[in-house]
Amino acid sequence: MQTPTLFALLLLLILVAYGTGFSRALSAARSRGGLRNLASLPSYHGLFAALWCGLPALLLLGAWLIFDDAIIRSMVMHSIADKPDTIAGQNLLYAQIQNLSAGHLIGEASPQLQSAAEHLNQLRSNANTLQAFLILVLAVGLGAFALLRFSPELRAREKVEKVLRVILITCACAAIFTTVGILFSVLFESLRFFQSVPVSEFLFGLHWSPQMALRADQVGSSGAFGAVPLFTGTLMVSAIAMLVAVPVGLMAAIYLAEYASKRVRNVAKPIIEILAGVPTVVYGFFAALTVAPFIRELATSVGLQASSESALAAGLVMGIMIIPFVSSLSDDVINAVPQSLRDGALGLGSTQSETVRKVVIPAALPGIVGGVLLAVSRAIGETMIVVMAAGLAANLTANPLESVTTVTVQIVTLLVGDQEFDSPKTLAAFALGLMLFISTLVLNFIALHVVKKYREQYD
């Protein structure tokens, strides 16, 4: 039985268990004279049966999907007597076996490959049969067990809420552990990088050229890992983007929330949010083919020299892309401010602009800071626009009319292609990623400080 079919059948069993538990509780309530004589509502009895029926079976199905291929591969490779010693050779051999079992192998197959492909098909067939049998038996058995436990005195709500609480805690822990795992994976690889390159050179070096020599006699590729040009390029492009996005987005949010009519708001807000759905490669084309040439011609007309790829072009277009993040979040936060605060300020004689400036904005400041922080993170992490409009040159400059590069662009450049994670050139990407992680952490601390200092408290 295929996995989608099995999953659909399992969902059907869960619905049957829910309906049976619900109907039994409803019948018991009628026979006892009303829902007051039940310890829990019928819906909780249905959820109780559905959880017993579906949750263990879904966990088993998830574990099976995770470990099934690895176990089958191990059994197939163990059955082959003459297999390569290297991991790459074994991966190639198993790929050939898979292609032969699927009928996609081009050319004549050896008897060893044919035998292994037949073994693979047999193992997969047996695994699918065993998977369907175990999961369906588990679902039916536990669902029946839950239904047999039914009684009007059963506190189904407490048991269901306890299970849901465990699920929520598990999801929260999964998010935390994922963040911690990313941090440690980046940290360990960064430590390997700093064993080859001093931290002082990486943080304070002024030249970035990560090309390493491939042979002992090769010259001209000794590698320079000074990341200051990358940091300055990232800050310059992000600052230009925020100078465009924050004022425009915040003013648009204030207008839509406080001054615009309902008809204008219903038309303008979706149009602004369309900008968030445009692919970044489209913004990159727009920056490279329209904005960058316009900036170069404008600079030439006033006697300035501008590069064909500039930080200003990338920053301006990136700011346009980020406007919806600031405006939409700020608009939602401003609308969440209680109307009683506005009415109180207007009743004391404040004008509408004074009410917005002195009451609404301070009350909405935490959400506005959160939206700006999200926009900053989006600007720091953008890659495609910078590649197409600002270039790849790691120039240490404060002139926005020159080409620059950013940390994220260099991370992508360093990890493109077949790379071995044993050279400073590749490991430098993890060090740059660690710097981005630390920068985001610092931004969070700054945002929390701003919120605590300027937030208005209302009773």
C-alpha positions in Angstrom: 0.0 0.0 0.0 1.4 3.4 -1.0 2.0 6.0 1.7 -0.6 8.5 0.5 -3.3 5.8 0.4 -2.3 4.7 3.9 -2.4 8.2 5.2 -5.8 8.8 3.7 -7.1 5.6 5.2 -5.6 6.6 8.6 -7.4 9.9 8.4 -10.6 8.1 7.7 -10.1 5.9 10.8 -9.5 9.0 12.9 -12.7 10.6 11.7 -14.6 7.4 12.4 -13.1 7.3 15.9 -14.1 10.9 16.5 -17.6 10.4 15.2 -18.1 7.2 17.3 -16.9 8.8 20.5 -19.0 11.9 19.9 -22.1 10.0 19.1 -21.7 7.7 22.2 -21.2 10.7 24.5 -24.3 12.4 22.9 -26.4 9.3 23.4 -25.3 9.0 27.0 -26.2 12.6 27.6 -29.7 12.1 26.2 -30.3 9.0 28.3 -29.1 10.9 31.4 -31.2 14.0 30.8 -28.7 16.4 29.3 -25.1 17.4 28.9 -24.8 18.5 32.5 -24.7 14.9 33.5 -21.5 14.3 31.5 -18.1 15.0 32.9 -17.0 16.4 29.5 -18.7 17.6 26.4 -19.2 15.1 23.6 -16.6 16.8 21.4 -13.9 16.1 24.0 -14.9 12.4 24.0 -14.6 12.4 20.2 -11.2 14.0 20.4 -10.1 11.5 23.1 -10.9 8.6 20.8 -9.4 10.3 17.8 -6.1 11.0 19.6 -5.8 7.4 20.8 -6.6 6.2 17.2 -4.4 8.6 15.3 -1.5 10.0 17.3 0.5 6.8 17.9 -0.2 5.6 14.4 1.0 8.9 12.9 4.1 8.8 15.1 4.8 5.3 13.9 4.3 6.4 10.3 6.6 9.3 10.7 9.3 7.2 12.2 8.9 4.6 9.5 9.3 7.2 6.7 12.4 8.5 8.4 14.3 5.2 8.9 12.8 3.0 6.1 15.1 4.0 3.3 18.2 3.8 5.5 17.4 0.3 6.7 16.5 -1.0 3.3 19.7 0.5 1.8 21.8 -1.1 4.6 20.2 -4.5 3.9 20.7 -4.2 0.2 24.4 -3.1 0.4 25.0 -5.8 3.1 23.8 -8.5 0.6 26.4 -7.4 -2.0 29.7 -9.3 -1.6 31.8 -7.2 -4.0 31.0 -3.6 -3.2 33.3 -0.5 -3.3 35.2 0.4 -0.1 34.7 4.2 -0.5 31.4 5.9 0.5 31.3 7.7 -2.9 31.6 4.3 -4.7 28.8 2.8 -2.5 26.6 5.8 -3.2 27.1 5.4 -7.0 26.4 1.7 -6.8 23.2 2.1 -4.8 22.1 4.8 -7.3 22.6 2.3 -10.1 20.6 -0.3 -8.2 17.7 2.2 -7.7 17.7 3.1 -11.3 17.6 -0.5 -12.4 14.8 -1.3 -10.0 12.8 1.6 -11.4 13.6 0.6 -15.0 15.6 3.8 -15.7 19.1 2.3 -16.0 20.6 2.8 -19.5 22.7 -0.1 -20.8 23.3 -3.7 -19.9 23.2 -4.5 -16.2 25.4 -7.1 -14.6 23.9 -10.1 -12.8 25.0 -8.6 -9.5 23.1 -5.4 -10.1 20.0 -7.3 -11.3 20.0 -9.5 -8.2 20.4 -6.4 -5.9 17.6 -4.6 -7.8 15.3 -7.6 -7.3 16.2 -7.7 -3.6 15.5 -4.0 -3.3 12.1 -4.4 -4.9 11.3 -7.3 -2.6 12.3 -5.4 0.5 10.3 -2.4 -0.5 7.2 -4.5 -1.2 7.6 -6.3 2.2 8.2 -3.0 4.0 5.1 -1.4 2.5 2.9 -4.4 3.5 4.3 -4.5 7.0 4.0 -0.8 7.3 0.3 -0.8 6.4 -0.4 -3.8 8.6 1.2 -2.4 11.7 -0.2 1.1 11.4 -3.7 0.0 10.7 -3.7 -2.6 13.5 -2.3 0.0 15.9 -4.9 2.6 14.9 -7.9 0.2 15.1 -6.7 -1.4 18.3 -6.0 1.9 20.2 -9.2 3.4 18.8 -11.2 0.5 20.0 -9.4 0.7 23.4 -10.3 4.4 23.7 -14.0 3.7 22.9 -14.1 0.8 25.4 -12.9 3.2 28.1 -15.9 5.5 27.5 -18.1 6.3 30.4 -20.1 9.4 31.3 -17.8 10.0 34.2 -14.6 10.0 32.0 -12.9 13.4 32.2 -12.0 13.5 28.6 -11.4 17.2 28.4 -8.5 17.0 31.0 -6.9 14.1 29.1 -7.2 15.8 25.7 -5.9 19.1 27.0 -3.0 17.3 28.7 -2.1 15.7 25.3 -2.4 19.0 23.5 -0.3 20.7 26.1 2.5 18.1 25.5 2.2 18.6 21.7 2.5 22.4 22.1 5.5 22.0 24.4 7.1 19.6 21.9 6.6 22.0 19.1 8.1 24.9 21.1 11.1 22.7 22.1 11.6 21.6 18.5 11.9 25.3 17.5 14.3 26.0 20.3 16.4 22.9 19.6 16.5 23.7 15.9 17.9 27.2 16.7 20.4 25.7 19.1 21.4 23.1 16.6 22.0 25.7 13.9 24.0 27.7 16.3 26.3 24.9 17.3 26.7 23.6 13.8 27.8 27.1 12.6 29.9 27.6 15.7 31.9 24.3 15.4 32.7 24.9 11.7 33.6 28.5 12.6 36.1 27.3 15.2 37.7 25.1 12.6 38.0 28.2 10.4 39.6 30.2 13.1 42.2 27.5 13.7 43.5 28.4 10.2 42.7 32.2 10.1 43.2 34.4 13.2 40.1 36.0 14.6 41.8 39.4 14.5 42.5 39.1 10.8 38.9 38.0 10.0 37.3 40.8 12.1 39.6 43.7 11.3 41.3 42.7 8.0 40.7 45.1 5.2 41.1 42.8 2.2 38.8 39.9 1.2 40.1 37.4 -1.3 39.3 33.8 -0.1 41.0 32.0 -3.0 43.4 29.4 -1.6 46.3 27.7 -3.4 45.6 24.2 -4.6 49.2 23.2 -4.8 52.3 24.0 -2.7 54.0 25.7 -5.7 51.0 27.8 -6.7 51.4 31.5 -6.1 48.9 34.4 -6.2 46.2 32.6 -4.2 47.3 32.7 -0.6 43.9 33.9 0.6 42.9 37.0 2.5 40.0 36.8 4.9 39.5 40.3 6.1 35.7 40.6 6.4 35.5 44.4 7.0 34.6 45.1 3.4 31.8 42.6 3.6 30.5 44.1 6.9 30.6 47.7 5.5 28.9 46.6 2.2 26.2 44.9 4.2 25.6 47.9 6.4 25.6 50.3 3.5 23.1 48.4 1.4 20.9 47.7 4.5 21.0 51.3 5.7 20.0 52.6 2.3 17.2 50.1 2.1 15.9 51.1 5.6 16.1 54.8 4.8 13.7 54.1 2.0 11.5 51.4 3.7 11.0 52.7 7.2 9.8 56.3 6.5 7.6 55.3 3.5 6.3 52.2 5.2 5.5 53.8 8.5 3.9 56.9 6.9 1.8 54.6 4.7 0.7 52.6 7.7 -0.3 55.8 9.7 -2.2 57.1 6.7 -4.1 53.9 6.1 -4.9 53.3 9.8 -5.7 56.9 10.9 -6.6 59.1 7.9 -7.7 56.9 4.9 -11.3 56.1 4.3 -12.4 52.5 4.4 -12.7 52.4 0.6 -9.2 53.8 0.0 -7.8 51.4 2.7 -9.4 48.4 1.1 -7.8 49.2 -2.2 -4.4 50.6 -1.2 -3.4 48.0 1.4 -3.6 45.0 -1.0 -1.8 47.0 -3.7 1.1 47.7 -1.2 1.2 44.1 -0.1 1.6 42.9 -3.7 5.2 44.2 -3.5 5.9 41.5 -0.9 4.9 38.7 -3.4 7.2 39.8 -6.3 10.1 37.4 -6.6 13.5 38.9 -5.6 15.0 38.0 -9.0 12.4 40.4 -10.6 13.6 43.2 -8.3 17.1 42.3 -9.2 16.3 42.6 -13.0 14.6 45.9 -12.3 17.6 47.2 -10.3 20.2 46.0 -12.9 18.4 47.1 -16.0 16.5 50.3 -14.9 17.7 51.7 -11.6 21.5 51.2 -11.9 21.7 52.8 -15.4 19.5 55.7 -14.3 21.8 56.3 -11.2 24.9 56.1 -13.4 23.5 58.6 -15.9 22.3 60.9 -13.2 25.6 60.9 -11.4 27.4 61.6 -14.7 25.1 64.5 -15.5 26.2 66.2 -12.2 29.9 65.4 -12.6 30.1 62.3 -10.4 31.5 59.0 -11.3 29.3 56.0 -10.7 29.8 52.3 -11.3 27.5 50.3 -13.4 26.8 48.3 -10.3 26.3 50.3 -7.1 25.2 50.0 -3.5 22.8 52.8 -4.0 20.9 50.9 -6.8 20.7 47.7 -4.7 19.6 49.6 -1.6 16.9 51.6 -3.3 15.3 48.6 -4.9 15.7 46.6 -1.7 14.0 49.4 0.2 11.0 49.2 -2.2 10.8 45.5 -1.6 10.8 45.8 2.2 8.1 48.6 2.3 5.3 46.0 2.7 7.0 44.4 5.7 7.0 47.7 7.6 3.7 49.1 6.4 1.6 45.9 6.9 2.9 45.1 10.4 2.8 48.7 11.5 -0.7 49.1 10.2 -1.9 46.0 12.1 -0.3 47.2 15.3 -1.7 50.7 15.0 -5.2 49.4 14.4 -4.8 47.2 17.6 -4.4 50.3 19.8 -7.7 50.7 21.7 -10.0 53.3 20.3 -10.6 54.6 23.9 -7.1 56.0 23.9 -7.8 58.1 20.8 -11.2 59.2 22.1 -9.6 60.3 25.4 -6.9 62.3 23.7 -9.4 64.0 21.3 -11.7 64.7 24.2 -8.9 66.6 26.0 -8.5 68.9 23.0 -5.7 67.2 21.1 -5.7 67.4 17.4 -5.7 64.2 15.3 -2.0 64.6 14.5 -1.1 65.1 18.1 -3.2 62.1 19.1 -1.3 60.0 16.5 2.1 61.3 17.5 1.7 61.3 21.3 -0.7 58.5 22.0 -1.1 56.0 19.2 2.6 55.7 18.1 3.9 55.3 21.7 1.2 52.6 22.4 2.1 50.8 19.1 5.9 51.2 19.5 6.7 47.6 20.4 4.9 46.3 17.3 6.5 48.9 15.1 10.0 48.1 16.4 9.2 44.4 15.7 8.3 45.2 12.1 11.4 47.4 11.6 13.5 44.6 13.0 11.9 42.1 10.7 12.6 44.5 7.8 16.3 44.9 8.9 16.7 41.1 9.0 15.1 40.8 5.6 17.5 43.5 4.2 20.6 41.8 5.8 19.6 38.4 4.4 18.8 39.5 0.8 21.1 38.1 -1.8 19.7 38.2 -5.4 19.3 42.0 -5.6 22.8 42.6 -4.3 24.3 40.1 -6.8 22.5 41.6 -9.8 22.7 45.3 -8.8 25.7 45.8 -6.5 28.1 43.2 -7.8 30.5 40.7 -6.2 33.5 43.0 -5.6 34.5 43.3 -1.9 35.4 47.0 -1.9 36.0 48.8 1.3 34.3 52.1 0.5 31.8 54.6 1.9 30.7 55.8 -1.6 27.3 54.4 -2.4 27.9 54.9 -6.1 30.6 52.2 -6.1 30.1 48.4 -6.3 30.1 46.4 -3.1 29.2 43.0 -1.8 27.5 41.7 1.3 28.0 38.8 3.7 25.1 36.7 2.3 26.4 37.0 -1.2 29.8 35.8 -0.2 28.3 32.9 1.7 26.5 31.8 -1.4 29.6 32.3 -3.6 31.8 30.3 -1.2 29.4 27.3 -1.1 28.5 27.1 -4.8 29.6 23.9 -6.6 31.3 20.8 -5.2 33.1 22.0 -2.1 35.2 20.1 0.5 34.7 21.3 4.0 38.3 21.2 5.0 39.7 24.4 3.6 39.5 28.0 5.0 37.8 29.1 1.8 34.7 27.0 2.4 34.8 27.3 6.2 34.8 31.0 5.9 31.1 30.8 5.0 30.3 29.4 8.4 32.3 32.2 10.1 30.3 34.8 8.1 27.1 33.0 9.1 28.1 33.2 12.8 28.6 36.9 12.4 25.1 37.3 10.9 23.7 35.3 13.8 25.5 37.5 16.3 24.3 40.6 14.5 20.7 39.5 14.7 21.1 38.8 18.4 22.4 42.3 18.9 19.5 43.8 17.0 17.1 41.9 19.2 18.7 43.3 22.3 18.6 46.8 20.9 14.9 46.4 20.0 14.1 45.2 23.5 15.9 48.2 25.0 14.0 50.6 22.8 10.7 49.0 23.6 11.4 49.1 27.4 12.5 52.7 27.3 9.8 54.3 25.2 6.8 52.0 25.6 3.8 53.6 27.2 1.9 51.6 29.9 -1.8 51.9 30.1 -4.2 50.5 32.8 
